[in-house]
Amino acid sequence: MPSDSLLPLSLEQQIGQFFFIGLPGTELDAETRALLQEVQPGGVIIFGRNVAGPQQLRDLLDGVRELLPDVLLGVDQEGGLVDRLRKIFTPMPSARTIREHGDLSGARSLGRITGEVLRLLGFNMNFAPVMSIMTEERDLLSNGLYSRSFGRSPGEVLGYTTVYLRGLQETGMIGCLKHFPGIGAGAVDSHEEMPMVRLTHEDLLAQDLAPYIELFGRRDDRVRCVMISHGGFPNIDIMKGVTGGLLEPASLSHNIATNLLRKELGYQHLVVTDDLEMGAIAKHCEIESAVVRAFLAGEDMMLICAHPEIIRRGYHSLLSVGRAGKLPKDRMRNSLRRIAAIKTIVKPPLPFDLDRFKELSDDTAKLNEKLNYKYGGTL
């Protein structure tokens, strides 16, 4: 797909490309087809509610691909607490388990197994790895990241995530670093509220951003997608000129999404929001406003993961702003080019092979045994 291939689309189709949406159930029923045909999203994300069996999941994704041939098909398949395949595949170990075992080869194995099984099922993108740095002090916080991090220091996170990402992407799967610019220091879970990260700009650069900076600086273009968090950064992102200052979540902040990520750190590839239905956004901002603010902040694609009504409201809000001529043309063109660029490198799914699926499940069980990993919990 050439980088300009999405530019000739109608405005309605162009706006659809900016959305990464969830589906209601396990089948491509009339309701789901209507949603996909109305929005024509650039991406579809799968959750546990969409998973009943390996053949069923592959059929669902094949059906989506028939309706939307160039669609990105993503999932949060981290392992540990965030494991969307647990009903049909051996539970995968958490990042923390691998780090505590001191097993870099385990990180690579997890990436390789994850990538291959996802391609067998029909996916082309995985929203992993988590780049949070979880020190002993941060482990005491209630932010849901305790087991999802590969390390306690920038160097540890960089080492494990690099190896994991290499294993994942060598299978043809695209990974996504999250949750920029780092929410490990936030005291609450962004599924519920906006986590406050009270680090200075300099502290962020030295700590949470250090692994991103190193990966962005490599010449192999390994990082093709970054997810921006809903964290609040009061020491670097208070909007001036407002009584008391106005704190925006990073996902809606031009200062974070454009000035920090793109201009200061030089990252030029795809940027997506975390789910805009999460409490950190929904408790403070209607979806109609959130999608417009996120897009104007600099995000290329907005995740809306659960409710068809909210997905439609978000889509039609951005479309109405576009029809009014209030979306900058250069912003739209740049995002369409980045979306097209990542679609040029996605691989077609592997032929579905249930025997190979079972072999990979057995490989995961062996990895769990090696790590003494016992599964528990969900997110």
Backbone torsions as a table, in degrees:
resi	resn	phi	psi	omega
1	MET	NA	115.9	178.0
2	PRO	-61.6	154.3	-174.4
3	SER	-64.5	-22.2	179.4
4	ASP	-98.0	10.4	-170.4
5	SER	-67.7	-21.9	-179.0
6	LEU	-90.9	-10.7	-176.0
7	LEU	-66.2	-34.1	179.3
8	PRO	-74.3	-6.0	-178.9
9	LEU	-62.0	157.7	173.1
10	SER	-64.7	162.4	178.5
11	LEU	-58.2	-41.7	-179.8
12	GLU	-59.4	-42.6	179.7
13	GLN	-71.7	-38.1	177.5
14	GLN	-61.7	-45.4	179.4
15	ILE	-61.5	-39.1	178.2
16	GLY	-59.1	-34.2	-179.6
17	GLN	-61.8	-22.4	-176.6
18	PHE	-83.3	3.9	-177.2
19	PHE	-116.2	140.2	174.1
20	PHE	-120.6	108.5	-166.5
21	ILE	-118.3	154.6	173.4
22	GLY	-90.1	163.3	179.4
23	LEU	-113.7	152.8	-173.8
24	PRO	-73.9	-32.2	-171.7
25	GLY	-148.9	-155.5	-173.0
26	THR	-94.6	-5.7	-175.6
27	GLU	-126.6	155.4	174.3
28	LEU	-87.8	66.8	-176.6
29	ASP	-80.8	-176.1	-175.5
30	ALA	-61.8	-39.7	179.9
31	GLU	-62.8	-44.0	-178.1
32	THR	-68.8	-41.6	177.3
33	ARG	-60.7	-42.6	-179.7
34	ALA	-62.0	-41.1	178.6
35	LEU	-62.5	-47.2	-178.6
36	LEU	-65.4	-40.1	-179.6
37	GLN	-70.4	-31.5	179.4
38	GLU	-73.8	-47.2	-175.3
39	VAL	-86.8	-34.5	-174.6
40	GLN	48.8	59.3	-173.3
41	PRO	-68.0	155.0	174.4
42	GLY	-74.4	-22.6	-178.9
43	GLY	-147.1	154.3	175.3
44	VAL	-129.5	132.9	179.6
45	ILE	-113.5	139.1	-175.8
46	ILE	-106.9	141.3	176.9
47	PHE	-124.0	176.4	-179.2
48	GLY	-56.9	-32.1	-179.3
49	ARG	-64.6	-17.8	-178.7
50	ASN	-93.1	-1.6	-169.8
51	VAL	-112.1	118.2	175.6
52	ALA	-119.9	-30.0	-180.0
53	GLY	-168.9	162.8	-177.5
54	PRO	-63.1	-45.2	179.3
55	GLN	-67.1	-40.5	177.9
56	GLN	-59.4	-44.0	-178.0
57	LEU	-67.2	-41.9	177.7
58	ARG	-63.2	-40.5	178.6
59	ASP	-63.6	-40.0	178.8
60	LEU	-61.6	-47.0	-178.2
61	LEU	-70.2	-36.3	175.1
62	ASP	-62.3	-38.7	178.7
63	GLY	-65.6	-41.1	176.4
64	VAL	-61.9	-42.1	-178.7
65	ARG	-65.8	-33.0	176.5
66	GLU	-65.0	-39.1	178.3
67	LEU	-73.6	-37.1	-174.7
68	LEU	-131.5	85.1	-168.3
69	PRO	-57.2	-32.8	-175.7
70	ASP	-103.9	20.1	-172.7
71	VAL	-69.6	144.8	168.9
72	LEU	-82.5	134.3	-177.2
73	LEU	-121.1	106.4	-170.9
74	GLY	-118.6	168.8	-179.2
75	VAL	-160.3	152.8	170.3
76	ASP	-92.7	89.7	179.9
77	GLN	-115.1	77.5	-178.6
78	GLU	-84.6	-37.6	-164.9
79	GLY	100.2	165.0	-178.6
80	GLY	69.2	-129.6	-178.2
81	LEU	-63.5	-31.6	-174.5
82	VAL	-108.2	88.8	-173.4
83	ASP	-140.8	95.7	-174.5
84	ARG	-75.9	-12.8	-175.8
85	LEU	-100.3	5.0	-169.1
86	ARG	-58.2	-24.1	-179.2
87	LYS	-75.7	-18.9	-173.1
88	ILE	-126.2	-1.8	-173.1
89	PHE	-147.0	148.4	178.1
90	THR	-50.9	127.8	179.0
91	PRO	-53.3	136.6	-177.4
92	MET	-90.1	149.4	-178.1
93	PRO	-70.7	155.6	178.3
94	SER	-78.9	159.5	176.0
95	ALA	-59.4	-41.6	-178.3
96	ARG	-61.6	-40.7	178.9
97	THR	-59.1	-43.6	-179.9
98	ILE	-64.4	-43.1	-179.8
99	ARG	-66.4	-43.0	-179.6
100	GLU	-64.1	-28.2	178.2
101	HIS	-82.1	-9.2	-179.0
102	GLY	64.4	39.4	-168.5
103	ASP	-116.8	87.6	176.1
104	LEU	-63.1	-36.2	178.4
105	SER	-65.0	-30.0	176.6
106	GLY	-67.1	-36.7	176.8
107	ALA	-63.9	-42.3	178.2
108	ARG	-65.5	-41.8	178.5
109	SER	-62.3	-43.3	178.0
110	LEU	-60.2	-44.2	177.8
111	GLY	-61.3	-44.2	-178.3
112	ARG	-65.4	-47.2	-179.7
113	ILE	-62.9	-45.9	-179.5
114	THR	-58.9	-47.4	-178.4
115	GLY	-61.2	-45.0	-176.7
116	GLU	-69.6	-42.6	-178.3
117	VAL	-66.9	-36.3	178.1
118	LEU	-66.3	-39.1	178.0
119	ARG	-68.6	-34.2	174.3
120	LEU	-61.4	-36.2	-178.3
121	LEU	-82.0	-13.0	175.4
122	GLY	111.9	3.9	-180.0
123	PHE	-81.5	161.4	171.5
124	ASN	-132.0	-1.3	179.8
125	MET	-143.9	138.7	175.5
126	ASN	-123.4	125.8	178.9
127	PHE	-82.1	74.5	178.6
128	ALA	-162.1	154.0	12.7
129	PRO	-95.2	162.6	170.8
130	VAL	-77.9	131.2	-175.7
131	MET	-102.8	8.1	-177.1
132	SER	-62.1	142.8	173.2
133	ILE	-98.3	119.3	-176.7
134	MET	-114.1	92.1	175.5
135	THR	-72.2	171.7	177.5
136	GLU	-59.4	-38.2	178.4
137	GLU	-64.5	-43.0	-178.6
138	ARG	-70.7	-24.7	177.4
139	ASP	-59.0	-22.9	-177.7
140	LEU	-81.8	-9.9	-177.8
141	LEU	-80.2	155.4	-178.5
142	SER	-100.8	59.1	-175.9
143	ASN	-108.4	5.0	176.3
144	GLY	76.4	7.0	-175.0
145	LEU	-104.0	0.8	-172.6
146	TYR	-48.4	-48.9	-174.8
147	SER	-99.8	-1.4	-171.4
148	ARG	-94.2	-4.2	-176.9
149	SER	-99.6	146.5	177.1
150	PHE	-86.8	-4.4	-175.6
151	GLY	-168.4	167.5	179.8
152	ARG	-100.6	-5.4	-177.4
153	SER	-142.6	161.4	177.0
154	PRO	-56.1	-41.5	-178.8
155	GLY	-65.7	-39.9	-180.0
156	GLU	-66.6	-46.2	178.0
157	VAL	-60.8	-44.8	179.7
158	LEU	-60.6	-46.0	-177.3
159	GLY	-61.7	-49.6	-176.9
160	TYR	-71.7	-41.2	-178.4
161	THR	-69.0	-34.2	177.1
162	THR	-61.3	-46.3	-179.0
163	VAL	-67.3	-43.3	177.1
164	TYR	-60.0	-47.4	-176.9
165	LEU	-63.4	-37.6	177.7
166	ARG	-63.1	-46.3	178.8
167	GLY	-61.3	-41.9	-179.9
168	LEU	-64.6	-50.7	-170.5
169	GLN	-79.5	-19.0	173.9
170	GLU	-67.6	-17.4	176.2
171	THR	-83.0	-7.9	-176.2
172	GLY	100.5	-0.1	176.9
173	MET	-86.7	143.5	176.3
174	ILE	-95.6	130.3	176.6
175	GLY	-94.7	170.6	-179.6
176	CYS	-142.0	120.4	177.2
177	LEU	-75.3	136.9	179.8
178	LYS	-149.7	155.7	2.6
179	HIS	-116.1	99.8	-174.6
180	PHE	-59.0	142.8	-1.7
181	PRO	-91.0	21.6	178.2
182	GLY	114.7	120.8	-179.2
183	ILE	-122.7	18.8	179.2
184	GLY	-62.2	-26.9	-179.6
185	ALA	-88.4	-0.5	177.9
186	GLY	-76.7	140.8	-172.9
187	ALA	-85.1	-14.3	-177.3
188	VAL	-127.2	166.7	-179.9
189	ASP	-86.7	127.7	-177.7
190	SER	-67.7	-11.4	170.9
191	HIS	-64.1	-24.0	-176.6
192	GLU	-108.3	-48.0	-176.6
193	GLU	-144.6	168.6	175.6
194	MET	-73.8	116.6	177.3
195	PRO	-74.0	131.7	178.4
196	MET	-89.1	124.7	178.0
197	VAL	-113.5	103.6	-170.1
198	ARG	-94.4	35.9	175.8
199	LEU	-85.9	151.2	173.3
200	THR	-78.5	168.1	176.1
201	HIS	-56.4	-44.0	-178.3
202	GLU	-66.3	-40.6	178.4
203	ASP	-65.5	-39.5	176.4
204	LEU	-60.4	-46.0	179.9
205	LEU	-60.3	-39.0	-176.4
206	ALA	-79.0	-25.4	-174.4
207	GLN	-114.3	-88.6	-169.9
208	ASP	-64.5	-32.2	-178.8
209	LEU	-85.2	-15.0	-174.2
210	ALA	-56.6	-44.1	178.2
211	PRO	-65.0	-37.3	176.4
212	TYR	-61.2	-47.1	-176.9
213	ILE	-59.0	-43.0	179.4
214	GLU	-64.4	-44.5	-179.7
215	LEU	-68.6	-38.6	178.2
216	PHE	-63.7	-31.3	-174.7
217	GLY	-79.8	-8.7	-179.7
218	ARG	-77.5	149.1	-172.1
219	ARG	-85.1	-4.2	-174.6
220	ASP	-87.5	2.4	178.4
221	ASP	54.5	37.6	-175.9
222	ARG	-66.7	-33.6	-177.0
223	VAL	-92.6	113.4	-178.4
224	ARG	-113.3	-7.9	180.0
225	CYS	-148.4	136.6	176.9
226	VAL	-130.5	135.6	175.6
227	MET	-102.9	131.4	179.5
228	ILE	-96.4	136.1	-175.3
229	SER	-78.1	175.8	172.2
230	HIS	-101.1	19.2	-179.7
231	GLY	-69.4	150.0	173.9
232	GLY	-102.2	136.8	-175.1
233	PHE	-123.7	78.0	-171.4
234	PRO	-63.8	-22.7	-178.9
235	ASN	-86.4	-6.7	178.9
236	ILE	-131.6	-7.3	-168.5
237	ASP	-138.4	31.4	173.7
238	ILE	-80.3	127.5	177.5
239	MET	-75.7	127.7	-178.8
240	LYS	-78.7	163.0	175.5
241	GLY	82.8	5.8	178.5
242	VAL	-119.6	135.8	-177.9
243	THR	-55.2	120.1	-179.3
244	GLY	79.7	-6.6	-176.4
245	GLY	80.4	153.0	179.2
246	LEU	-120.7	120.1	180.0
247	LEU	-97.1	122.1	177.8
248	GLU	-104.9	145.2	170.1
249	PRO	-63.0	149.2	-176.2
250	ALA	-53.7	-37.1	-177.0
251	SER	-64.0	-20.7	-179.9
252	LEU	-110.2	10.1	-171.4
253	SER	-105.0	118.1	174.4
254	HIS	-61.7	-34.1	-179.8
255	ASN	-63.2	-36.0	179.4
256	ILE	-85.4	-53.4	-171.8
257	ALA	-70.2	-33.4	-177.4
258	THR	-107.7	-56.2	-174.6
259	ASN	-66.0	-46.4	-177.9
260	LEU	-78.7	-56.0	-172.5
261	LEU	-69.3	-50.8	-173.4
262	ARG	-86.2	-49.5	-173.5
263	LYS	-78.6	-50.1	-176.7
264	GLU	-75.7	-44.5	-177.0
265	LEU	-93.1	-11.3	172.2
266	GLY	77.2	15.9	179.8
267	TYR	-74.7	131.8	-171.9
268	GLN	-120.5	1.4	-174.4
269	HIS	-99.2	-160.5	-170.7
270	LEU	-67.2	138.7	175.4
271	VAL	-126.8	131.1	178.1
272	VAL	-124.6	155.0	173.4
273	THR	-83.2	160.0	161.9
274	ASP	-69.5	172.6	-175.2
275	ASP	-58.5	122.3	-178.3
276	LEU	-78.1	0.6	173.1
277	GLU	-93.3	-3.1	-179.6
278	MET	-67.8	156.2	-174.9
279	GLY	-58.3	-32.9	-179.3
280	ALA	-58.2	-27.7	177.3
281	ILE	-100.7	-51.5	-169.7
282	ALA	-61.7	-29.2	-179.3
283	LYS	-77.7	-10.7	-174.8
284	HIS	-127.1	-7.7	-170.5
285	CYS	-157.4	129.5	175.2
286	GLU	-69.7	152.1	-175.7
287	ILE	-60.6	-33.0	-179.7
288	GLU	-60.1	-40.7	178.5
289	SER	-77.3	-39.2	-174.9
290	ALA	-60.9	-43.9	-176.9
291	VAL	-67.3	-38.3	179.4
292	VAL	-67.1	-45.4	180.0
293	ARG	-63.9	-40.2	179.6
294	ALA	-64.1	-44.1	-178.9
295	PHE	-66.3	-43.8	179.3
296	LEU	-68.1	-25.7	176.6
297	ALA	-68.3	-26.7	178.6
298	GLY	130.0	-0.9	177.5
299	GLU	-70.3	146.0	177.0
300	ASP	-87.4	-38.2	-176.8
301	MET	-136.7	140.5	-179.9
302	MET	-110.0	126.7	175.9
303	LEU	-85.4	127.0	168.5
304	ILE	-130.7	111.7	-157.6
305	CYS	-104.4	-12.7	-168.6
306	ALA	-123.2	-58.9	-164.4
307	HIS	-102.9	121.4	-180.0
308	PRO	-53.9	-37.8	-179.5
309	GLU	-62.7	-42.2	-179.5
310	ILE	-70.6	-37.3	175.2
311	ILE	-58.7	-47.4	-179.7
312	ARG	-63.1	-41.9	179.5
313	ARG	-61.7	-43.0	178.6
314	GLY	-63.8	-45.3	179.9
315	TYR	-61.0	-49.3	-175.8
316	HIS	-70.4	-26.4	174.9
317	SER	-65.7	-49.2	179.9
318	LEU	-66.6	-35.9	178.3
319	LEU	-63.9	-41.6	-178.9
320	SER	-65.8	-37.4	176.7
321	VAL	-66.6	-38.4	176.6
322	GLY	-65.3	-42.0	178.9
323	ARG	-64.5	-28.9	178.5
324	ALA	-80.8	0.0	178.9
325	GLY	74.8	23.4	-174.7
326	LYS	-103.7	8.2	172.8
327	LEU	-103.4	119.7	-178.0
328	PRO	-56.0	130.7	-176.7
329	LYS	-60.2	-38.9	-178.2
330	ASP	-68.5	-33.9	175.6
331	ARG	-63.0	-45.3	179.7
332	MET	-63.2	-46.6	-179.1
333	ARG	-61.2	-43.8	-178.3
334	ASN	-63.4	-42.4	178.8
335	SER	-67.7	-42.1	178.0
336	LEU	-60.7	-38.2	178.5
337	ARG	-67.7	-39.7	179.5
338	ARG	-68.9	-38.3	176.9
339	ILE	-64.0	-45.0	178.2
340	ALA	-62.1	-38.5	-177.6
341	ALA	-63.7	-41.3	-179.4
342	ILE	-72.3	-30.6	177.7
343	LYS	-69.1	-22.1	177.6
344	THR	-71.4	-22.8	-175.0
345	ILE	-104.7	-6.2	178.4
346	VAL	-69.2	145.7	-179.2
347	LYS	-95.5	147.8	173.0
348	PRO	-65.9	157.5	-179.3
349	PRO	-64.3	153.0	172.3
350	LEU	-71.3	153.6	172.6
351	PRO	-56.8	135.5	-177.8
352	PHE	-68.0	127.3	-175.5
353	ASP	-138.0	100.4	-176.1
354	LEU	-64.7	-34.2	178.4
355	ASP	-63.8	-43.4	178.6
356	ARG	-66.9	-37.2	175.5
357	PHE	-56.9	-44.9	-179.9
358	LYS	-68.8	-36.2	176.8
359	GLU	-62.1	-42.5	179.1
360	LEU	-66.8	-34.5	175.5
361	SER	-63.9	-40.8	176.6
362	ASP	-65.6	-39.5	177.5
363	ASP	-60.5	-37.5	178.4
364	THR	-66.9	-40.7	177.6
365	ALA	-61.4	-39.5	178.2
366	LYS	-66.8	-38.8	177.4
367	LEU	-64.2	-42.8	177.2
368	ASN	-59.7	-41.9	179.6
369	GLU	-64.8	-41.7	178.1
370	LYS	-60.7	-37.5	-177.2
371	LEU	-91.0	-0.9	-174.2
372	ASN	55.1	40.5	-175.9
373	TYR	-90.6	127.7	175.1
374	LYS	-118.7	120.6	-173.7
375	TYR	-71.2	143.0	172.0
376	GLY	-169.9	140.7	174.6
377	GLY	97.7	167.0	-179.4
378	THR	-156.3	158.1	177.1
379	LEU	-143.5	NA	NA
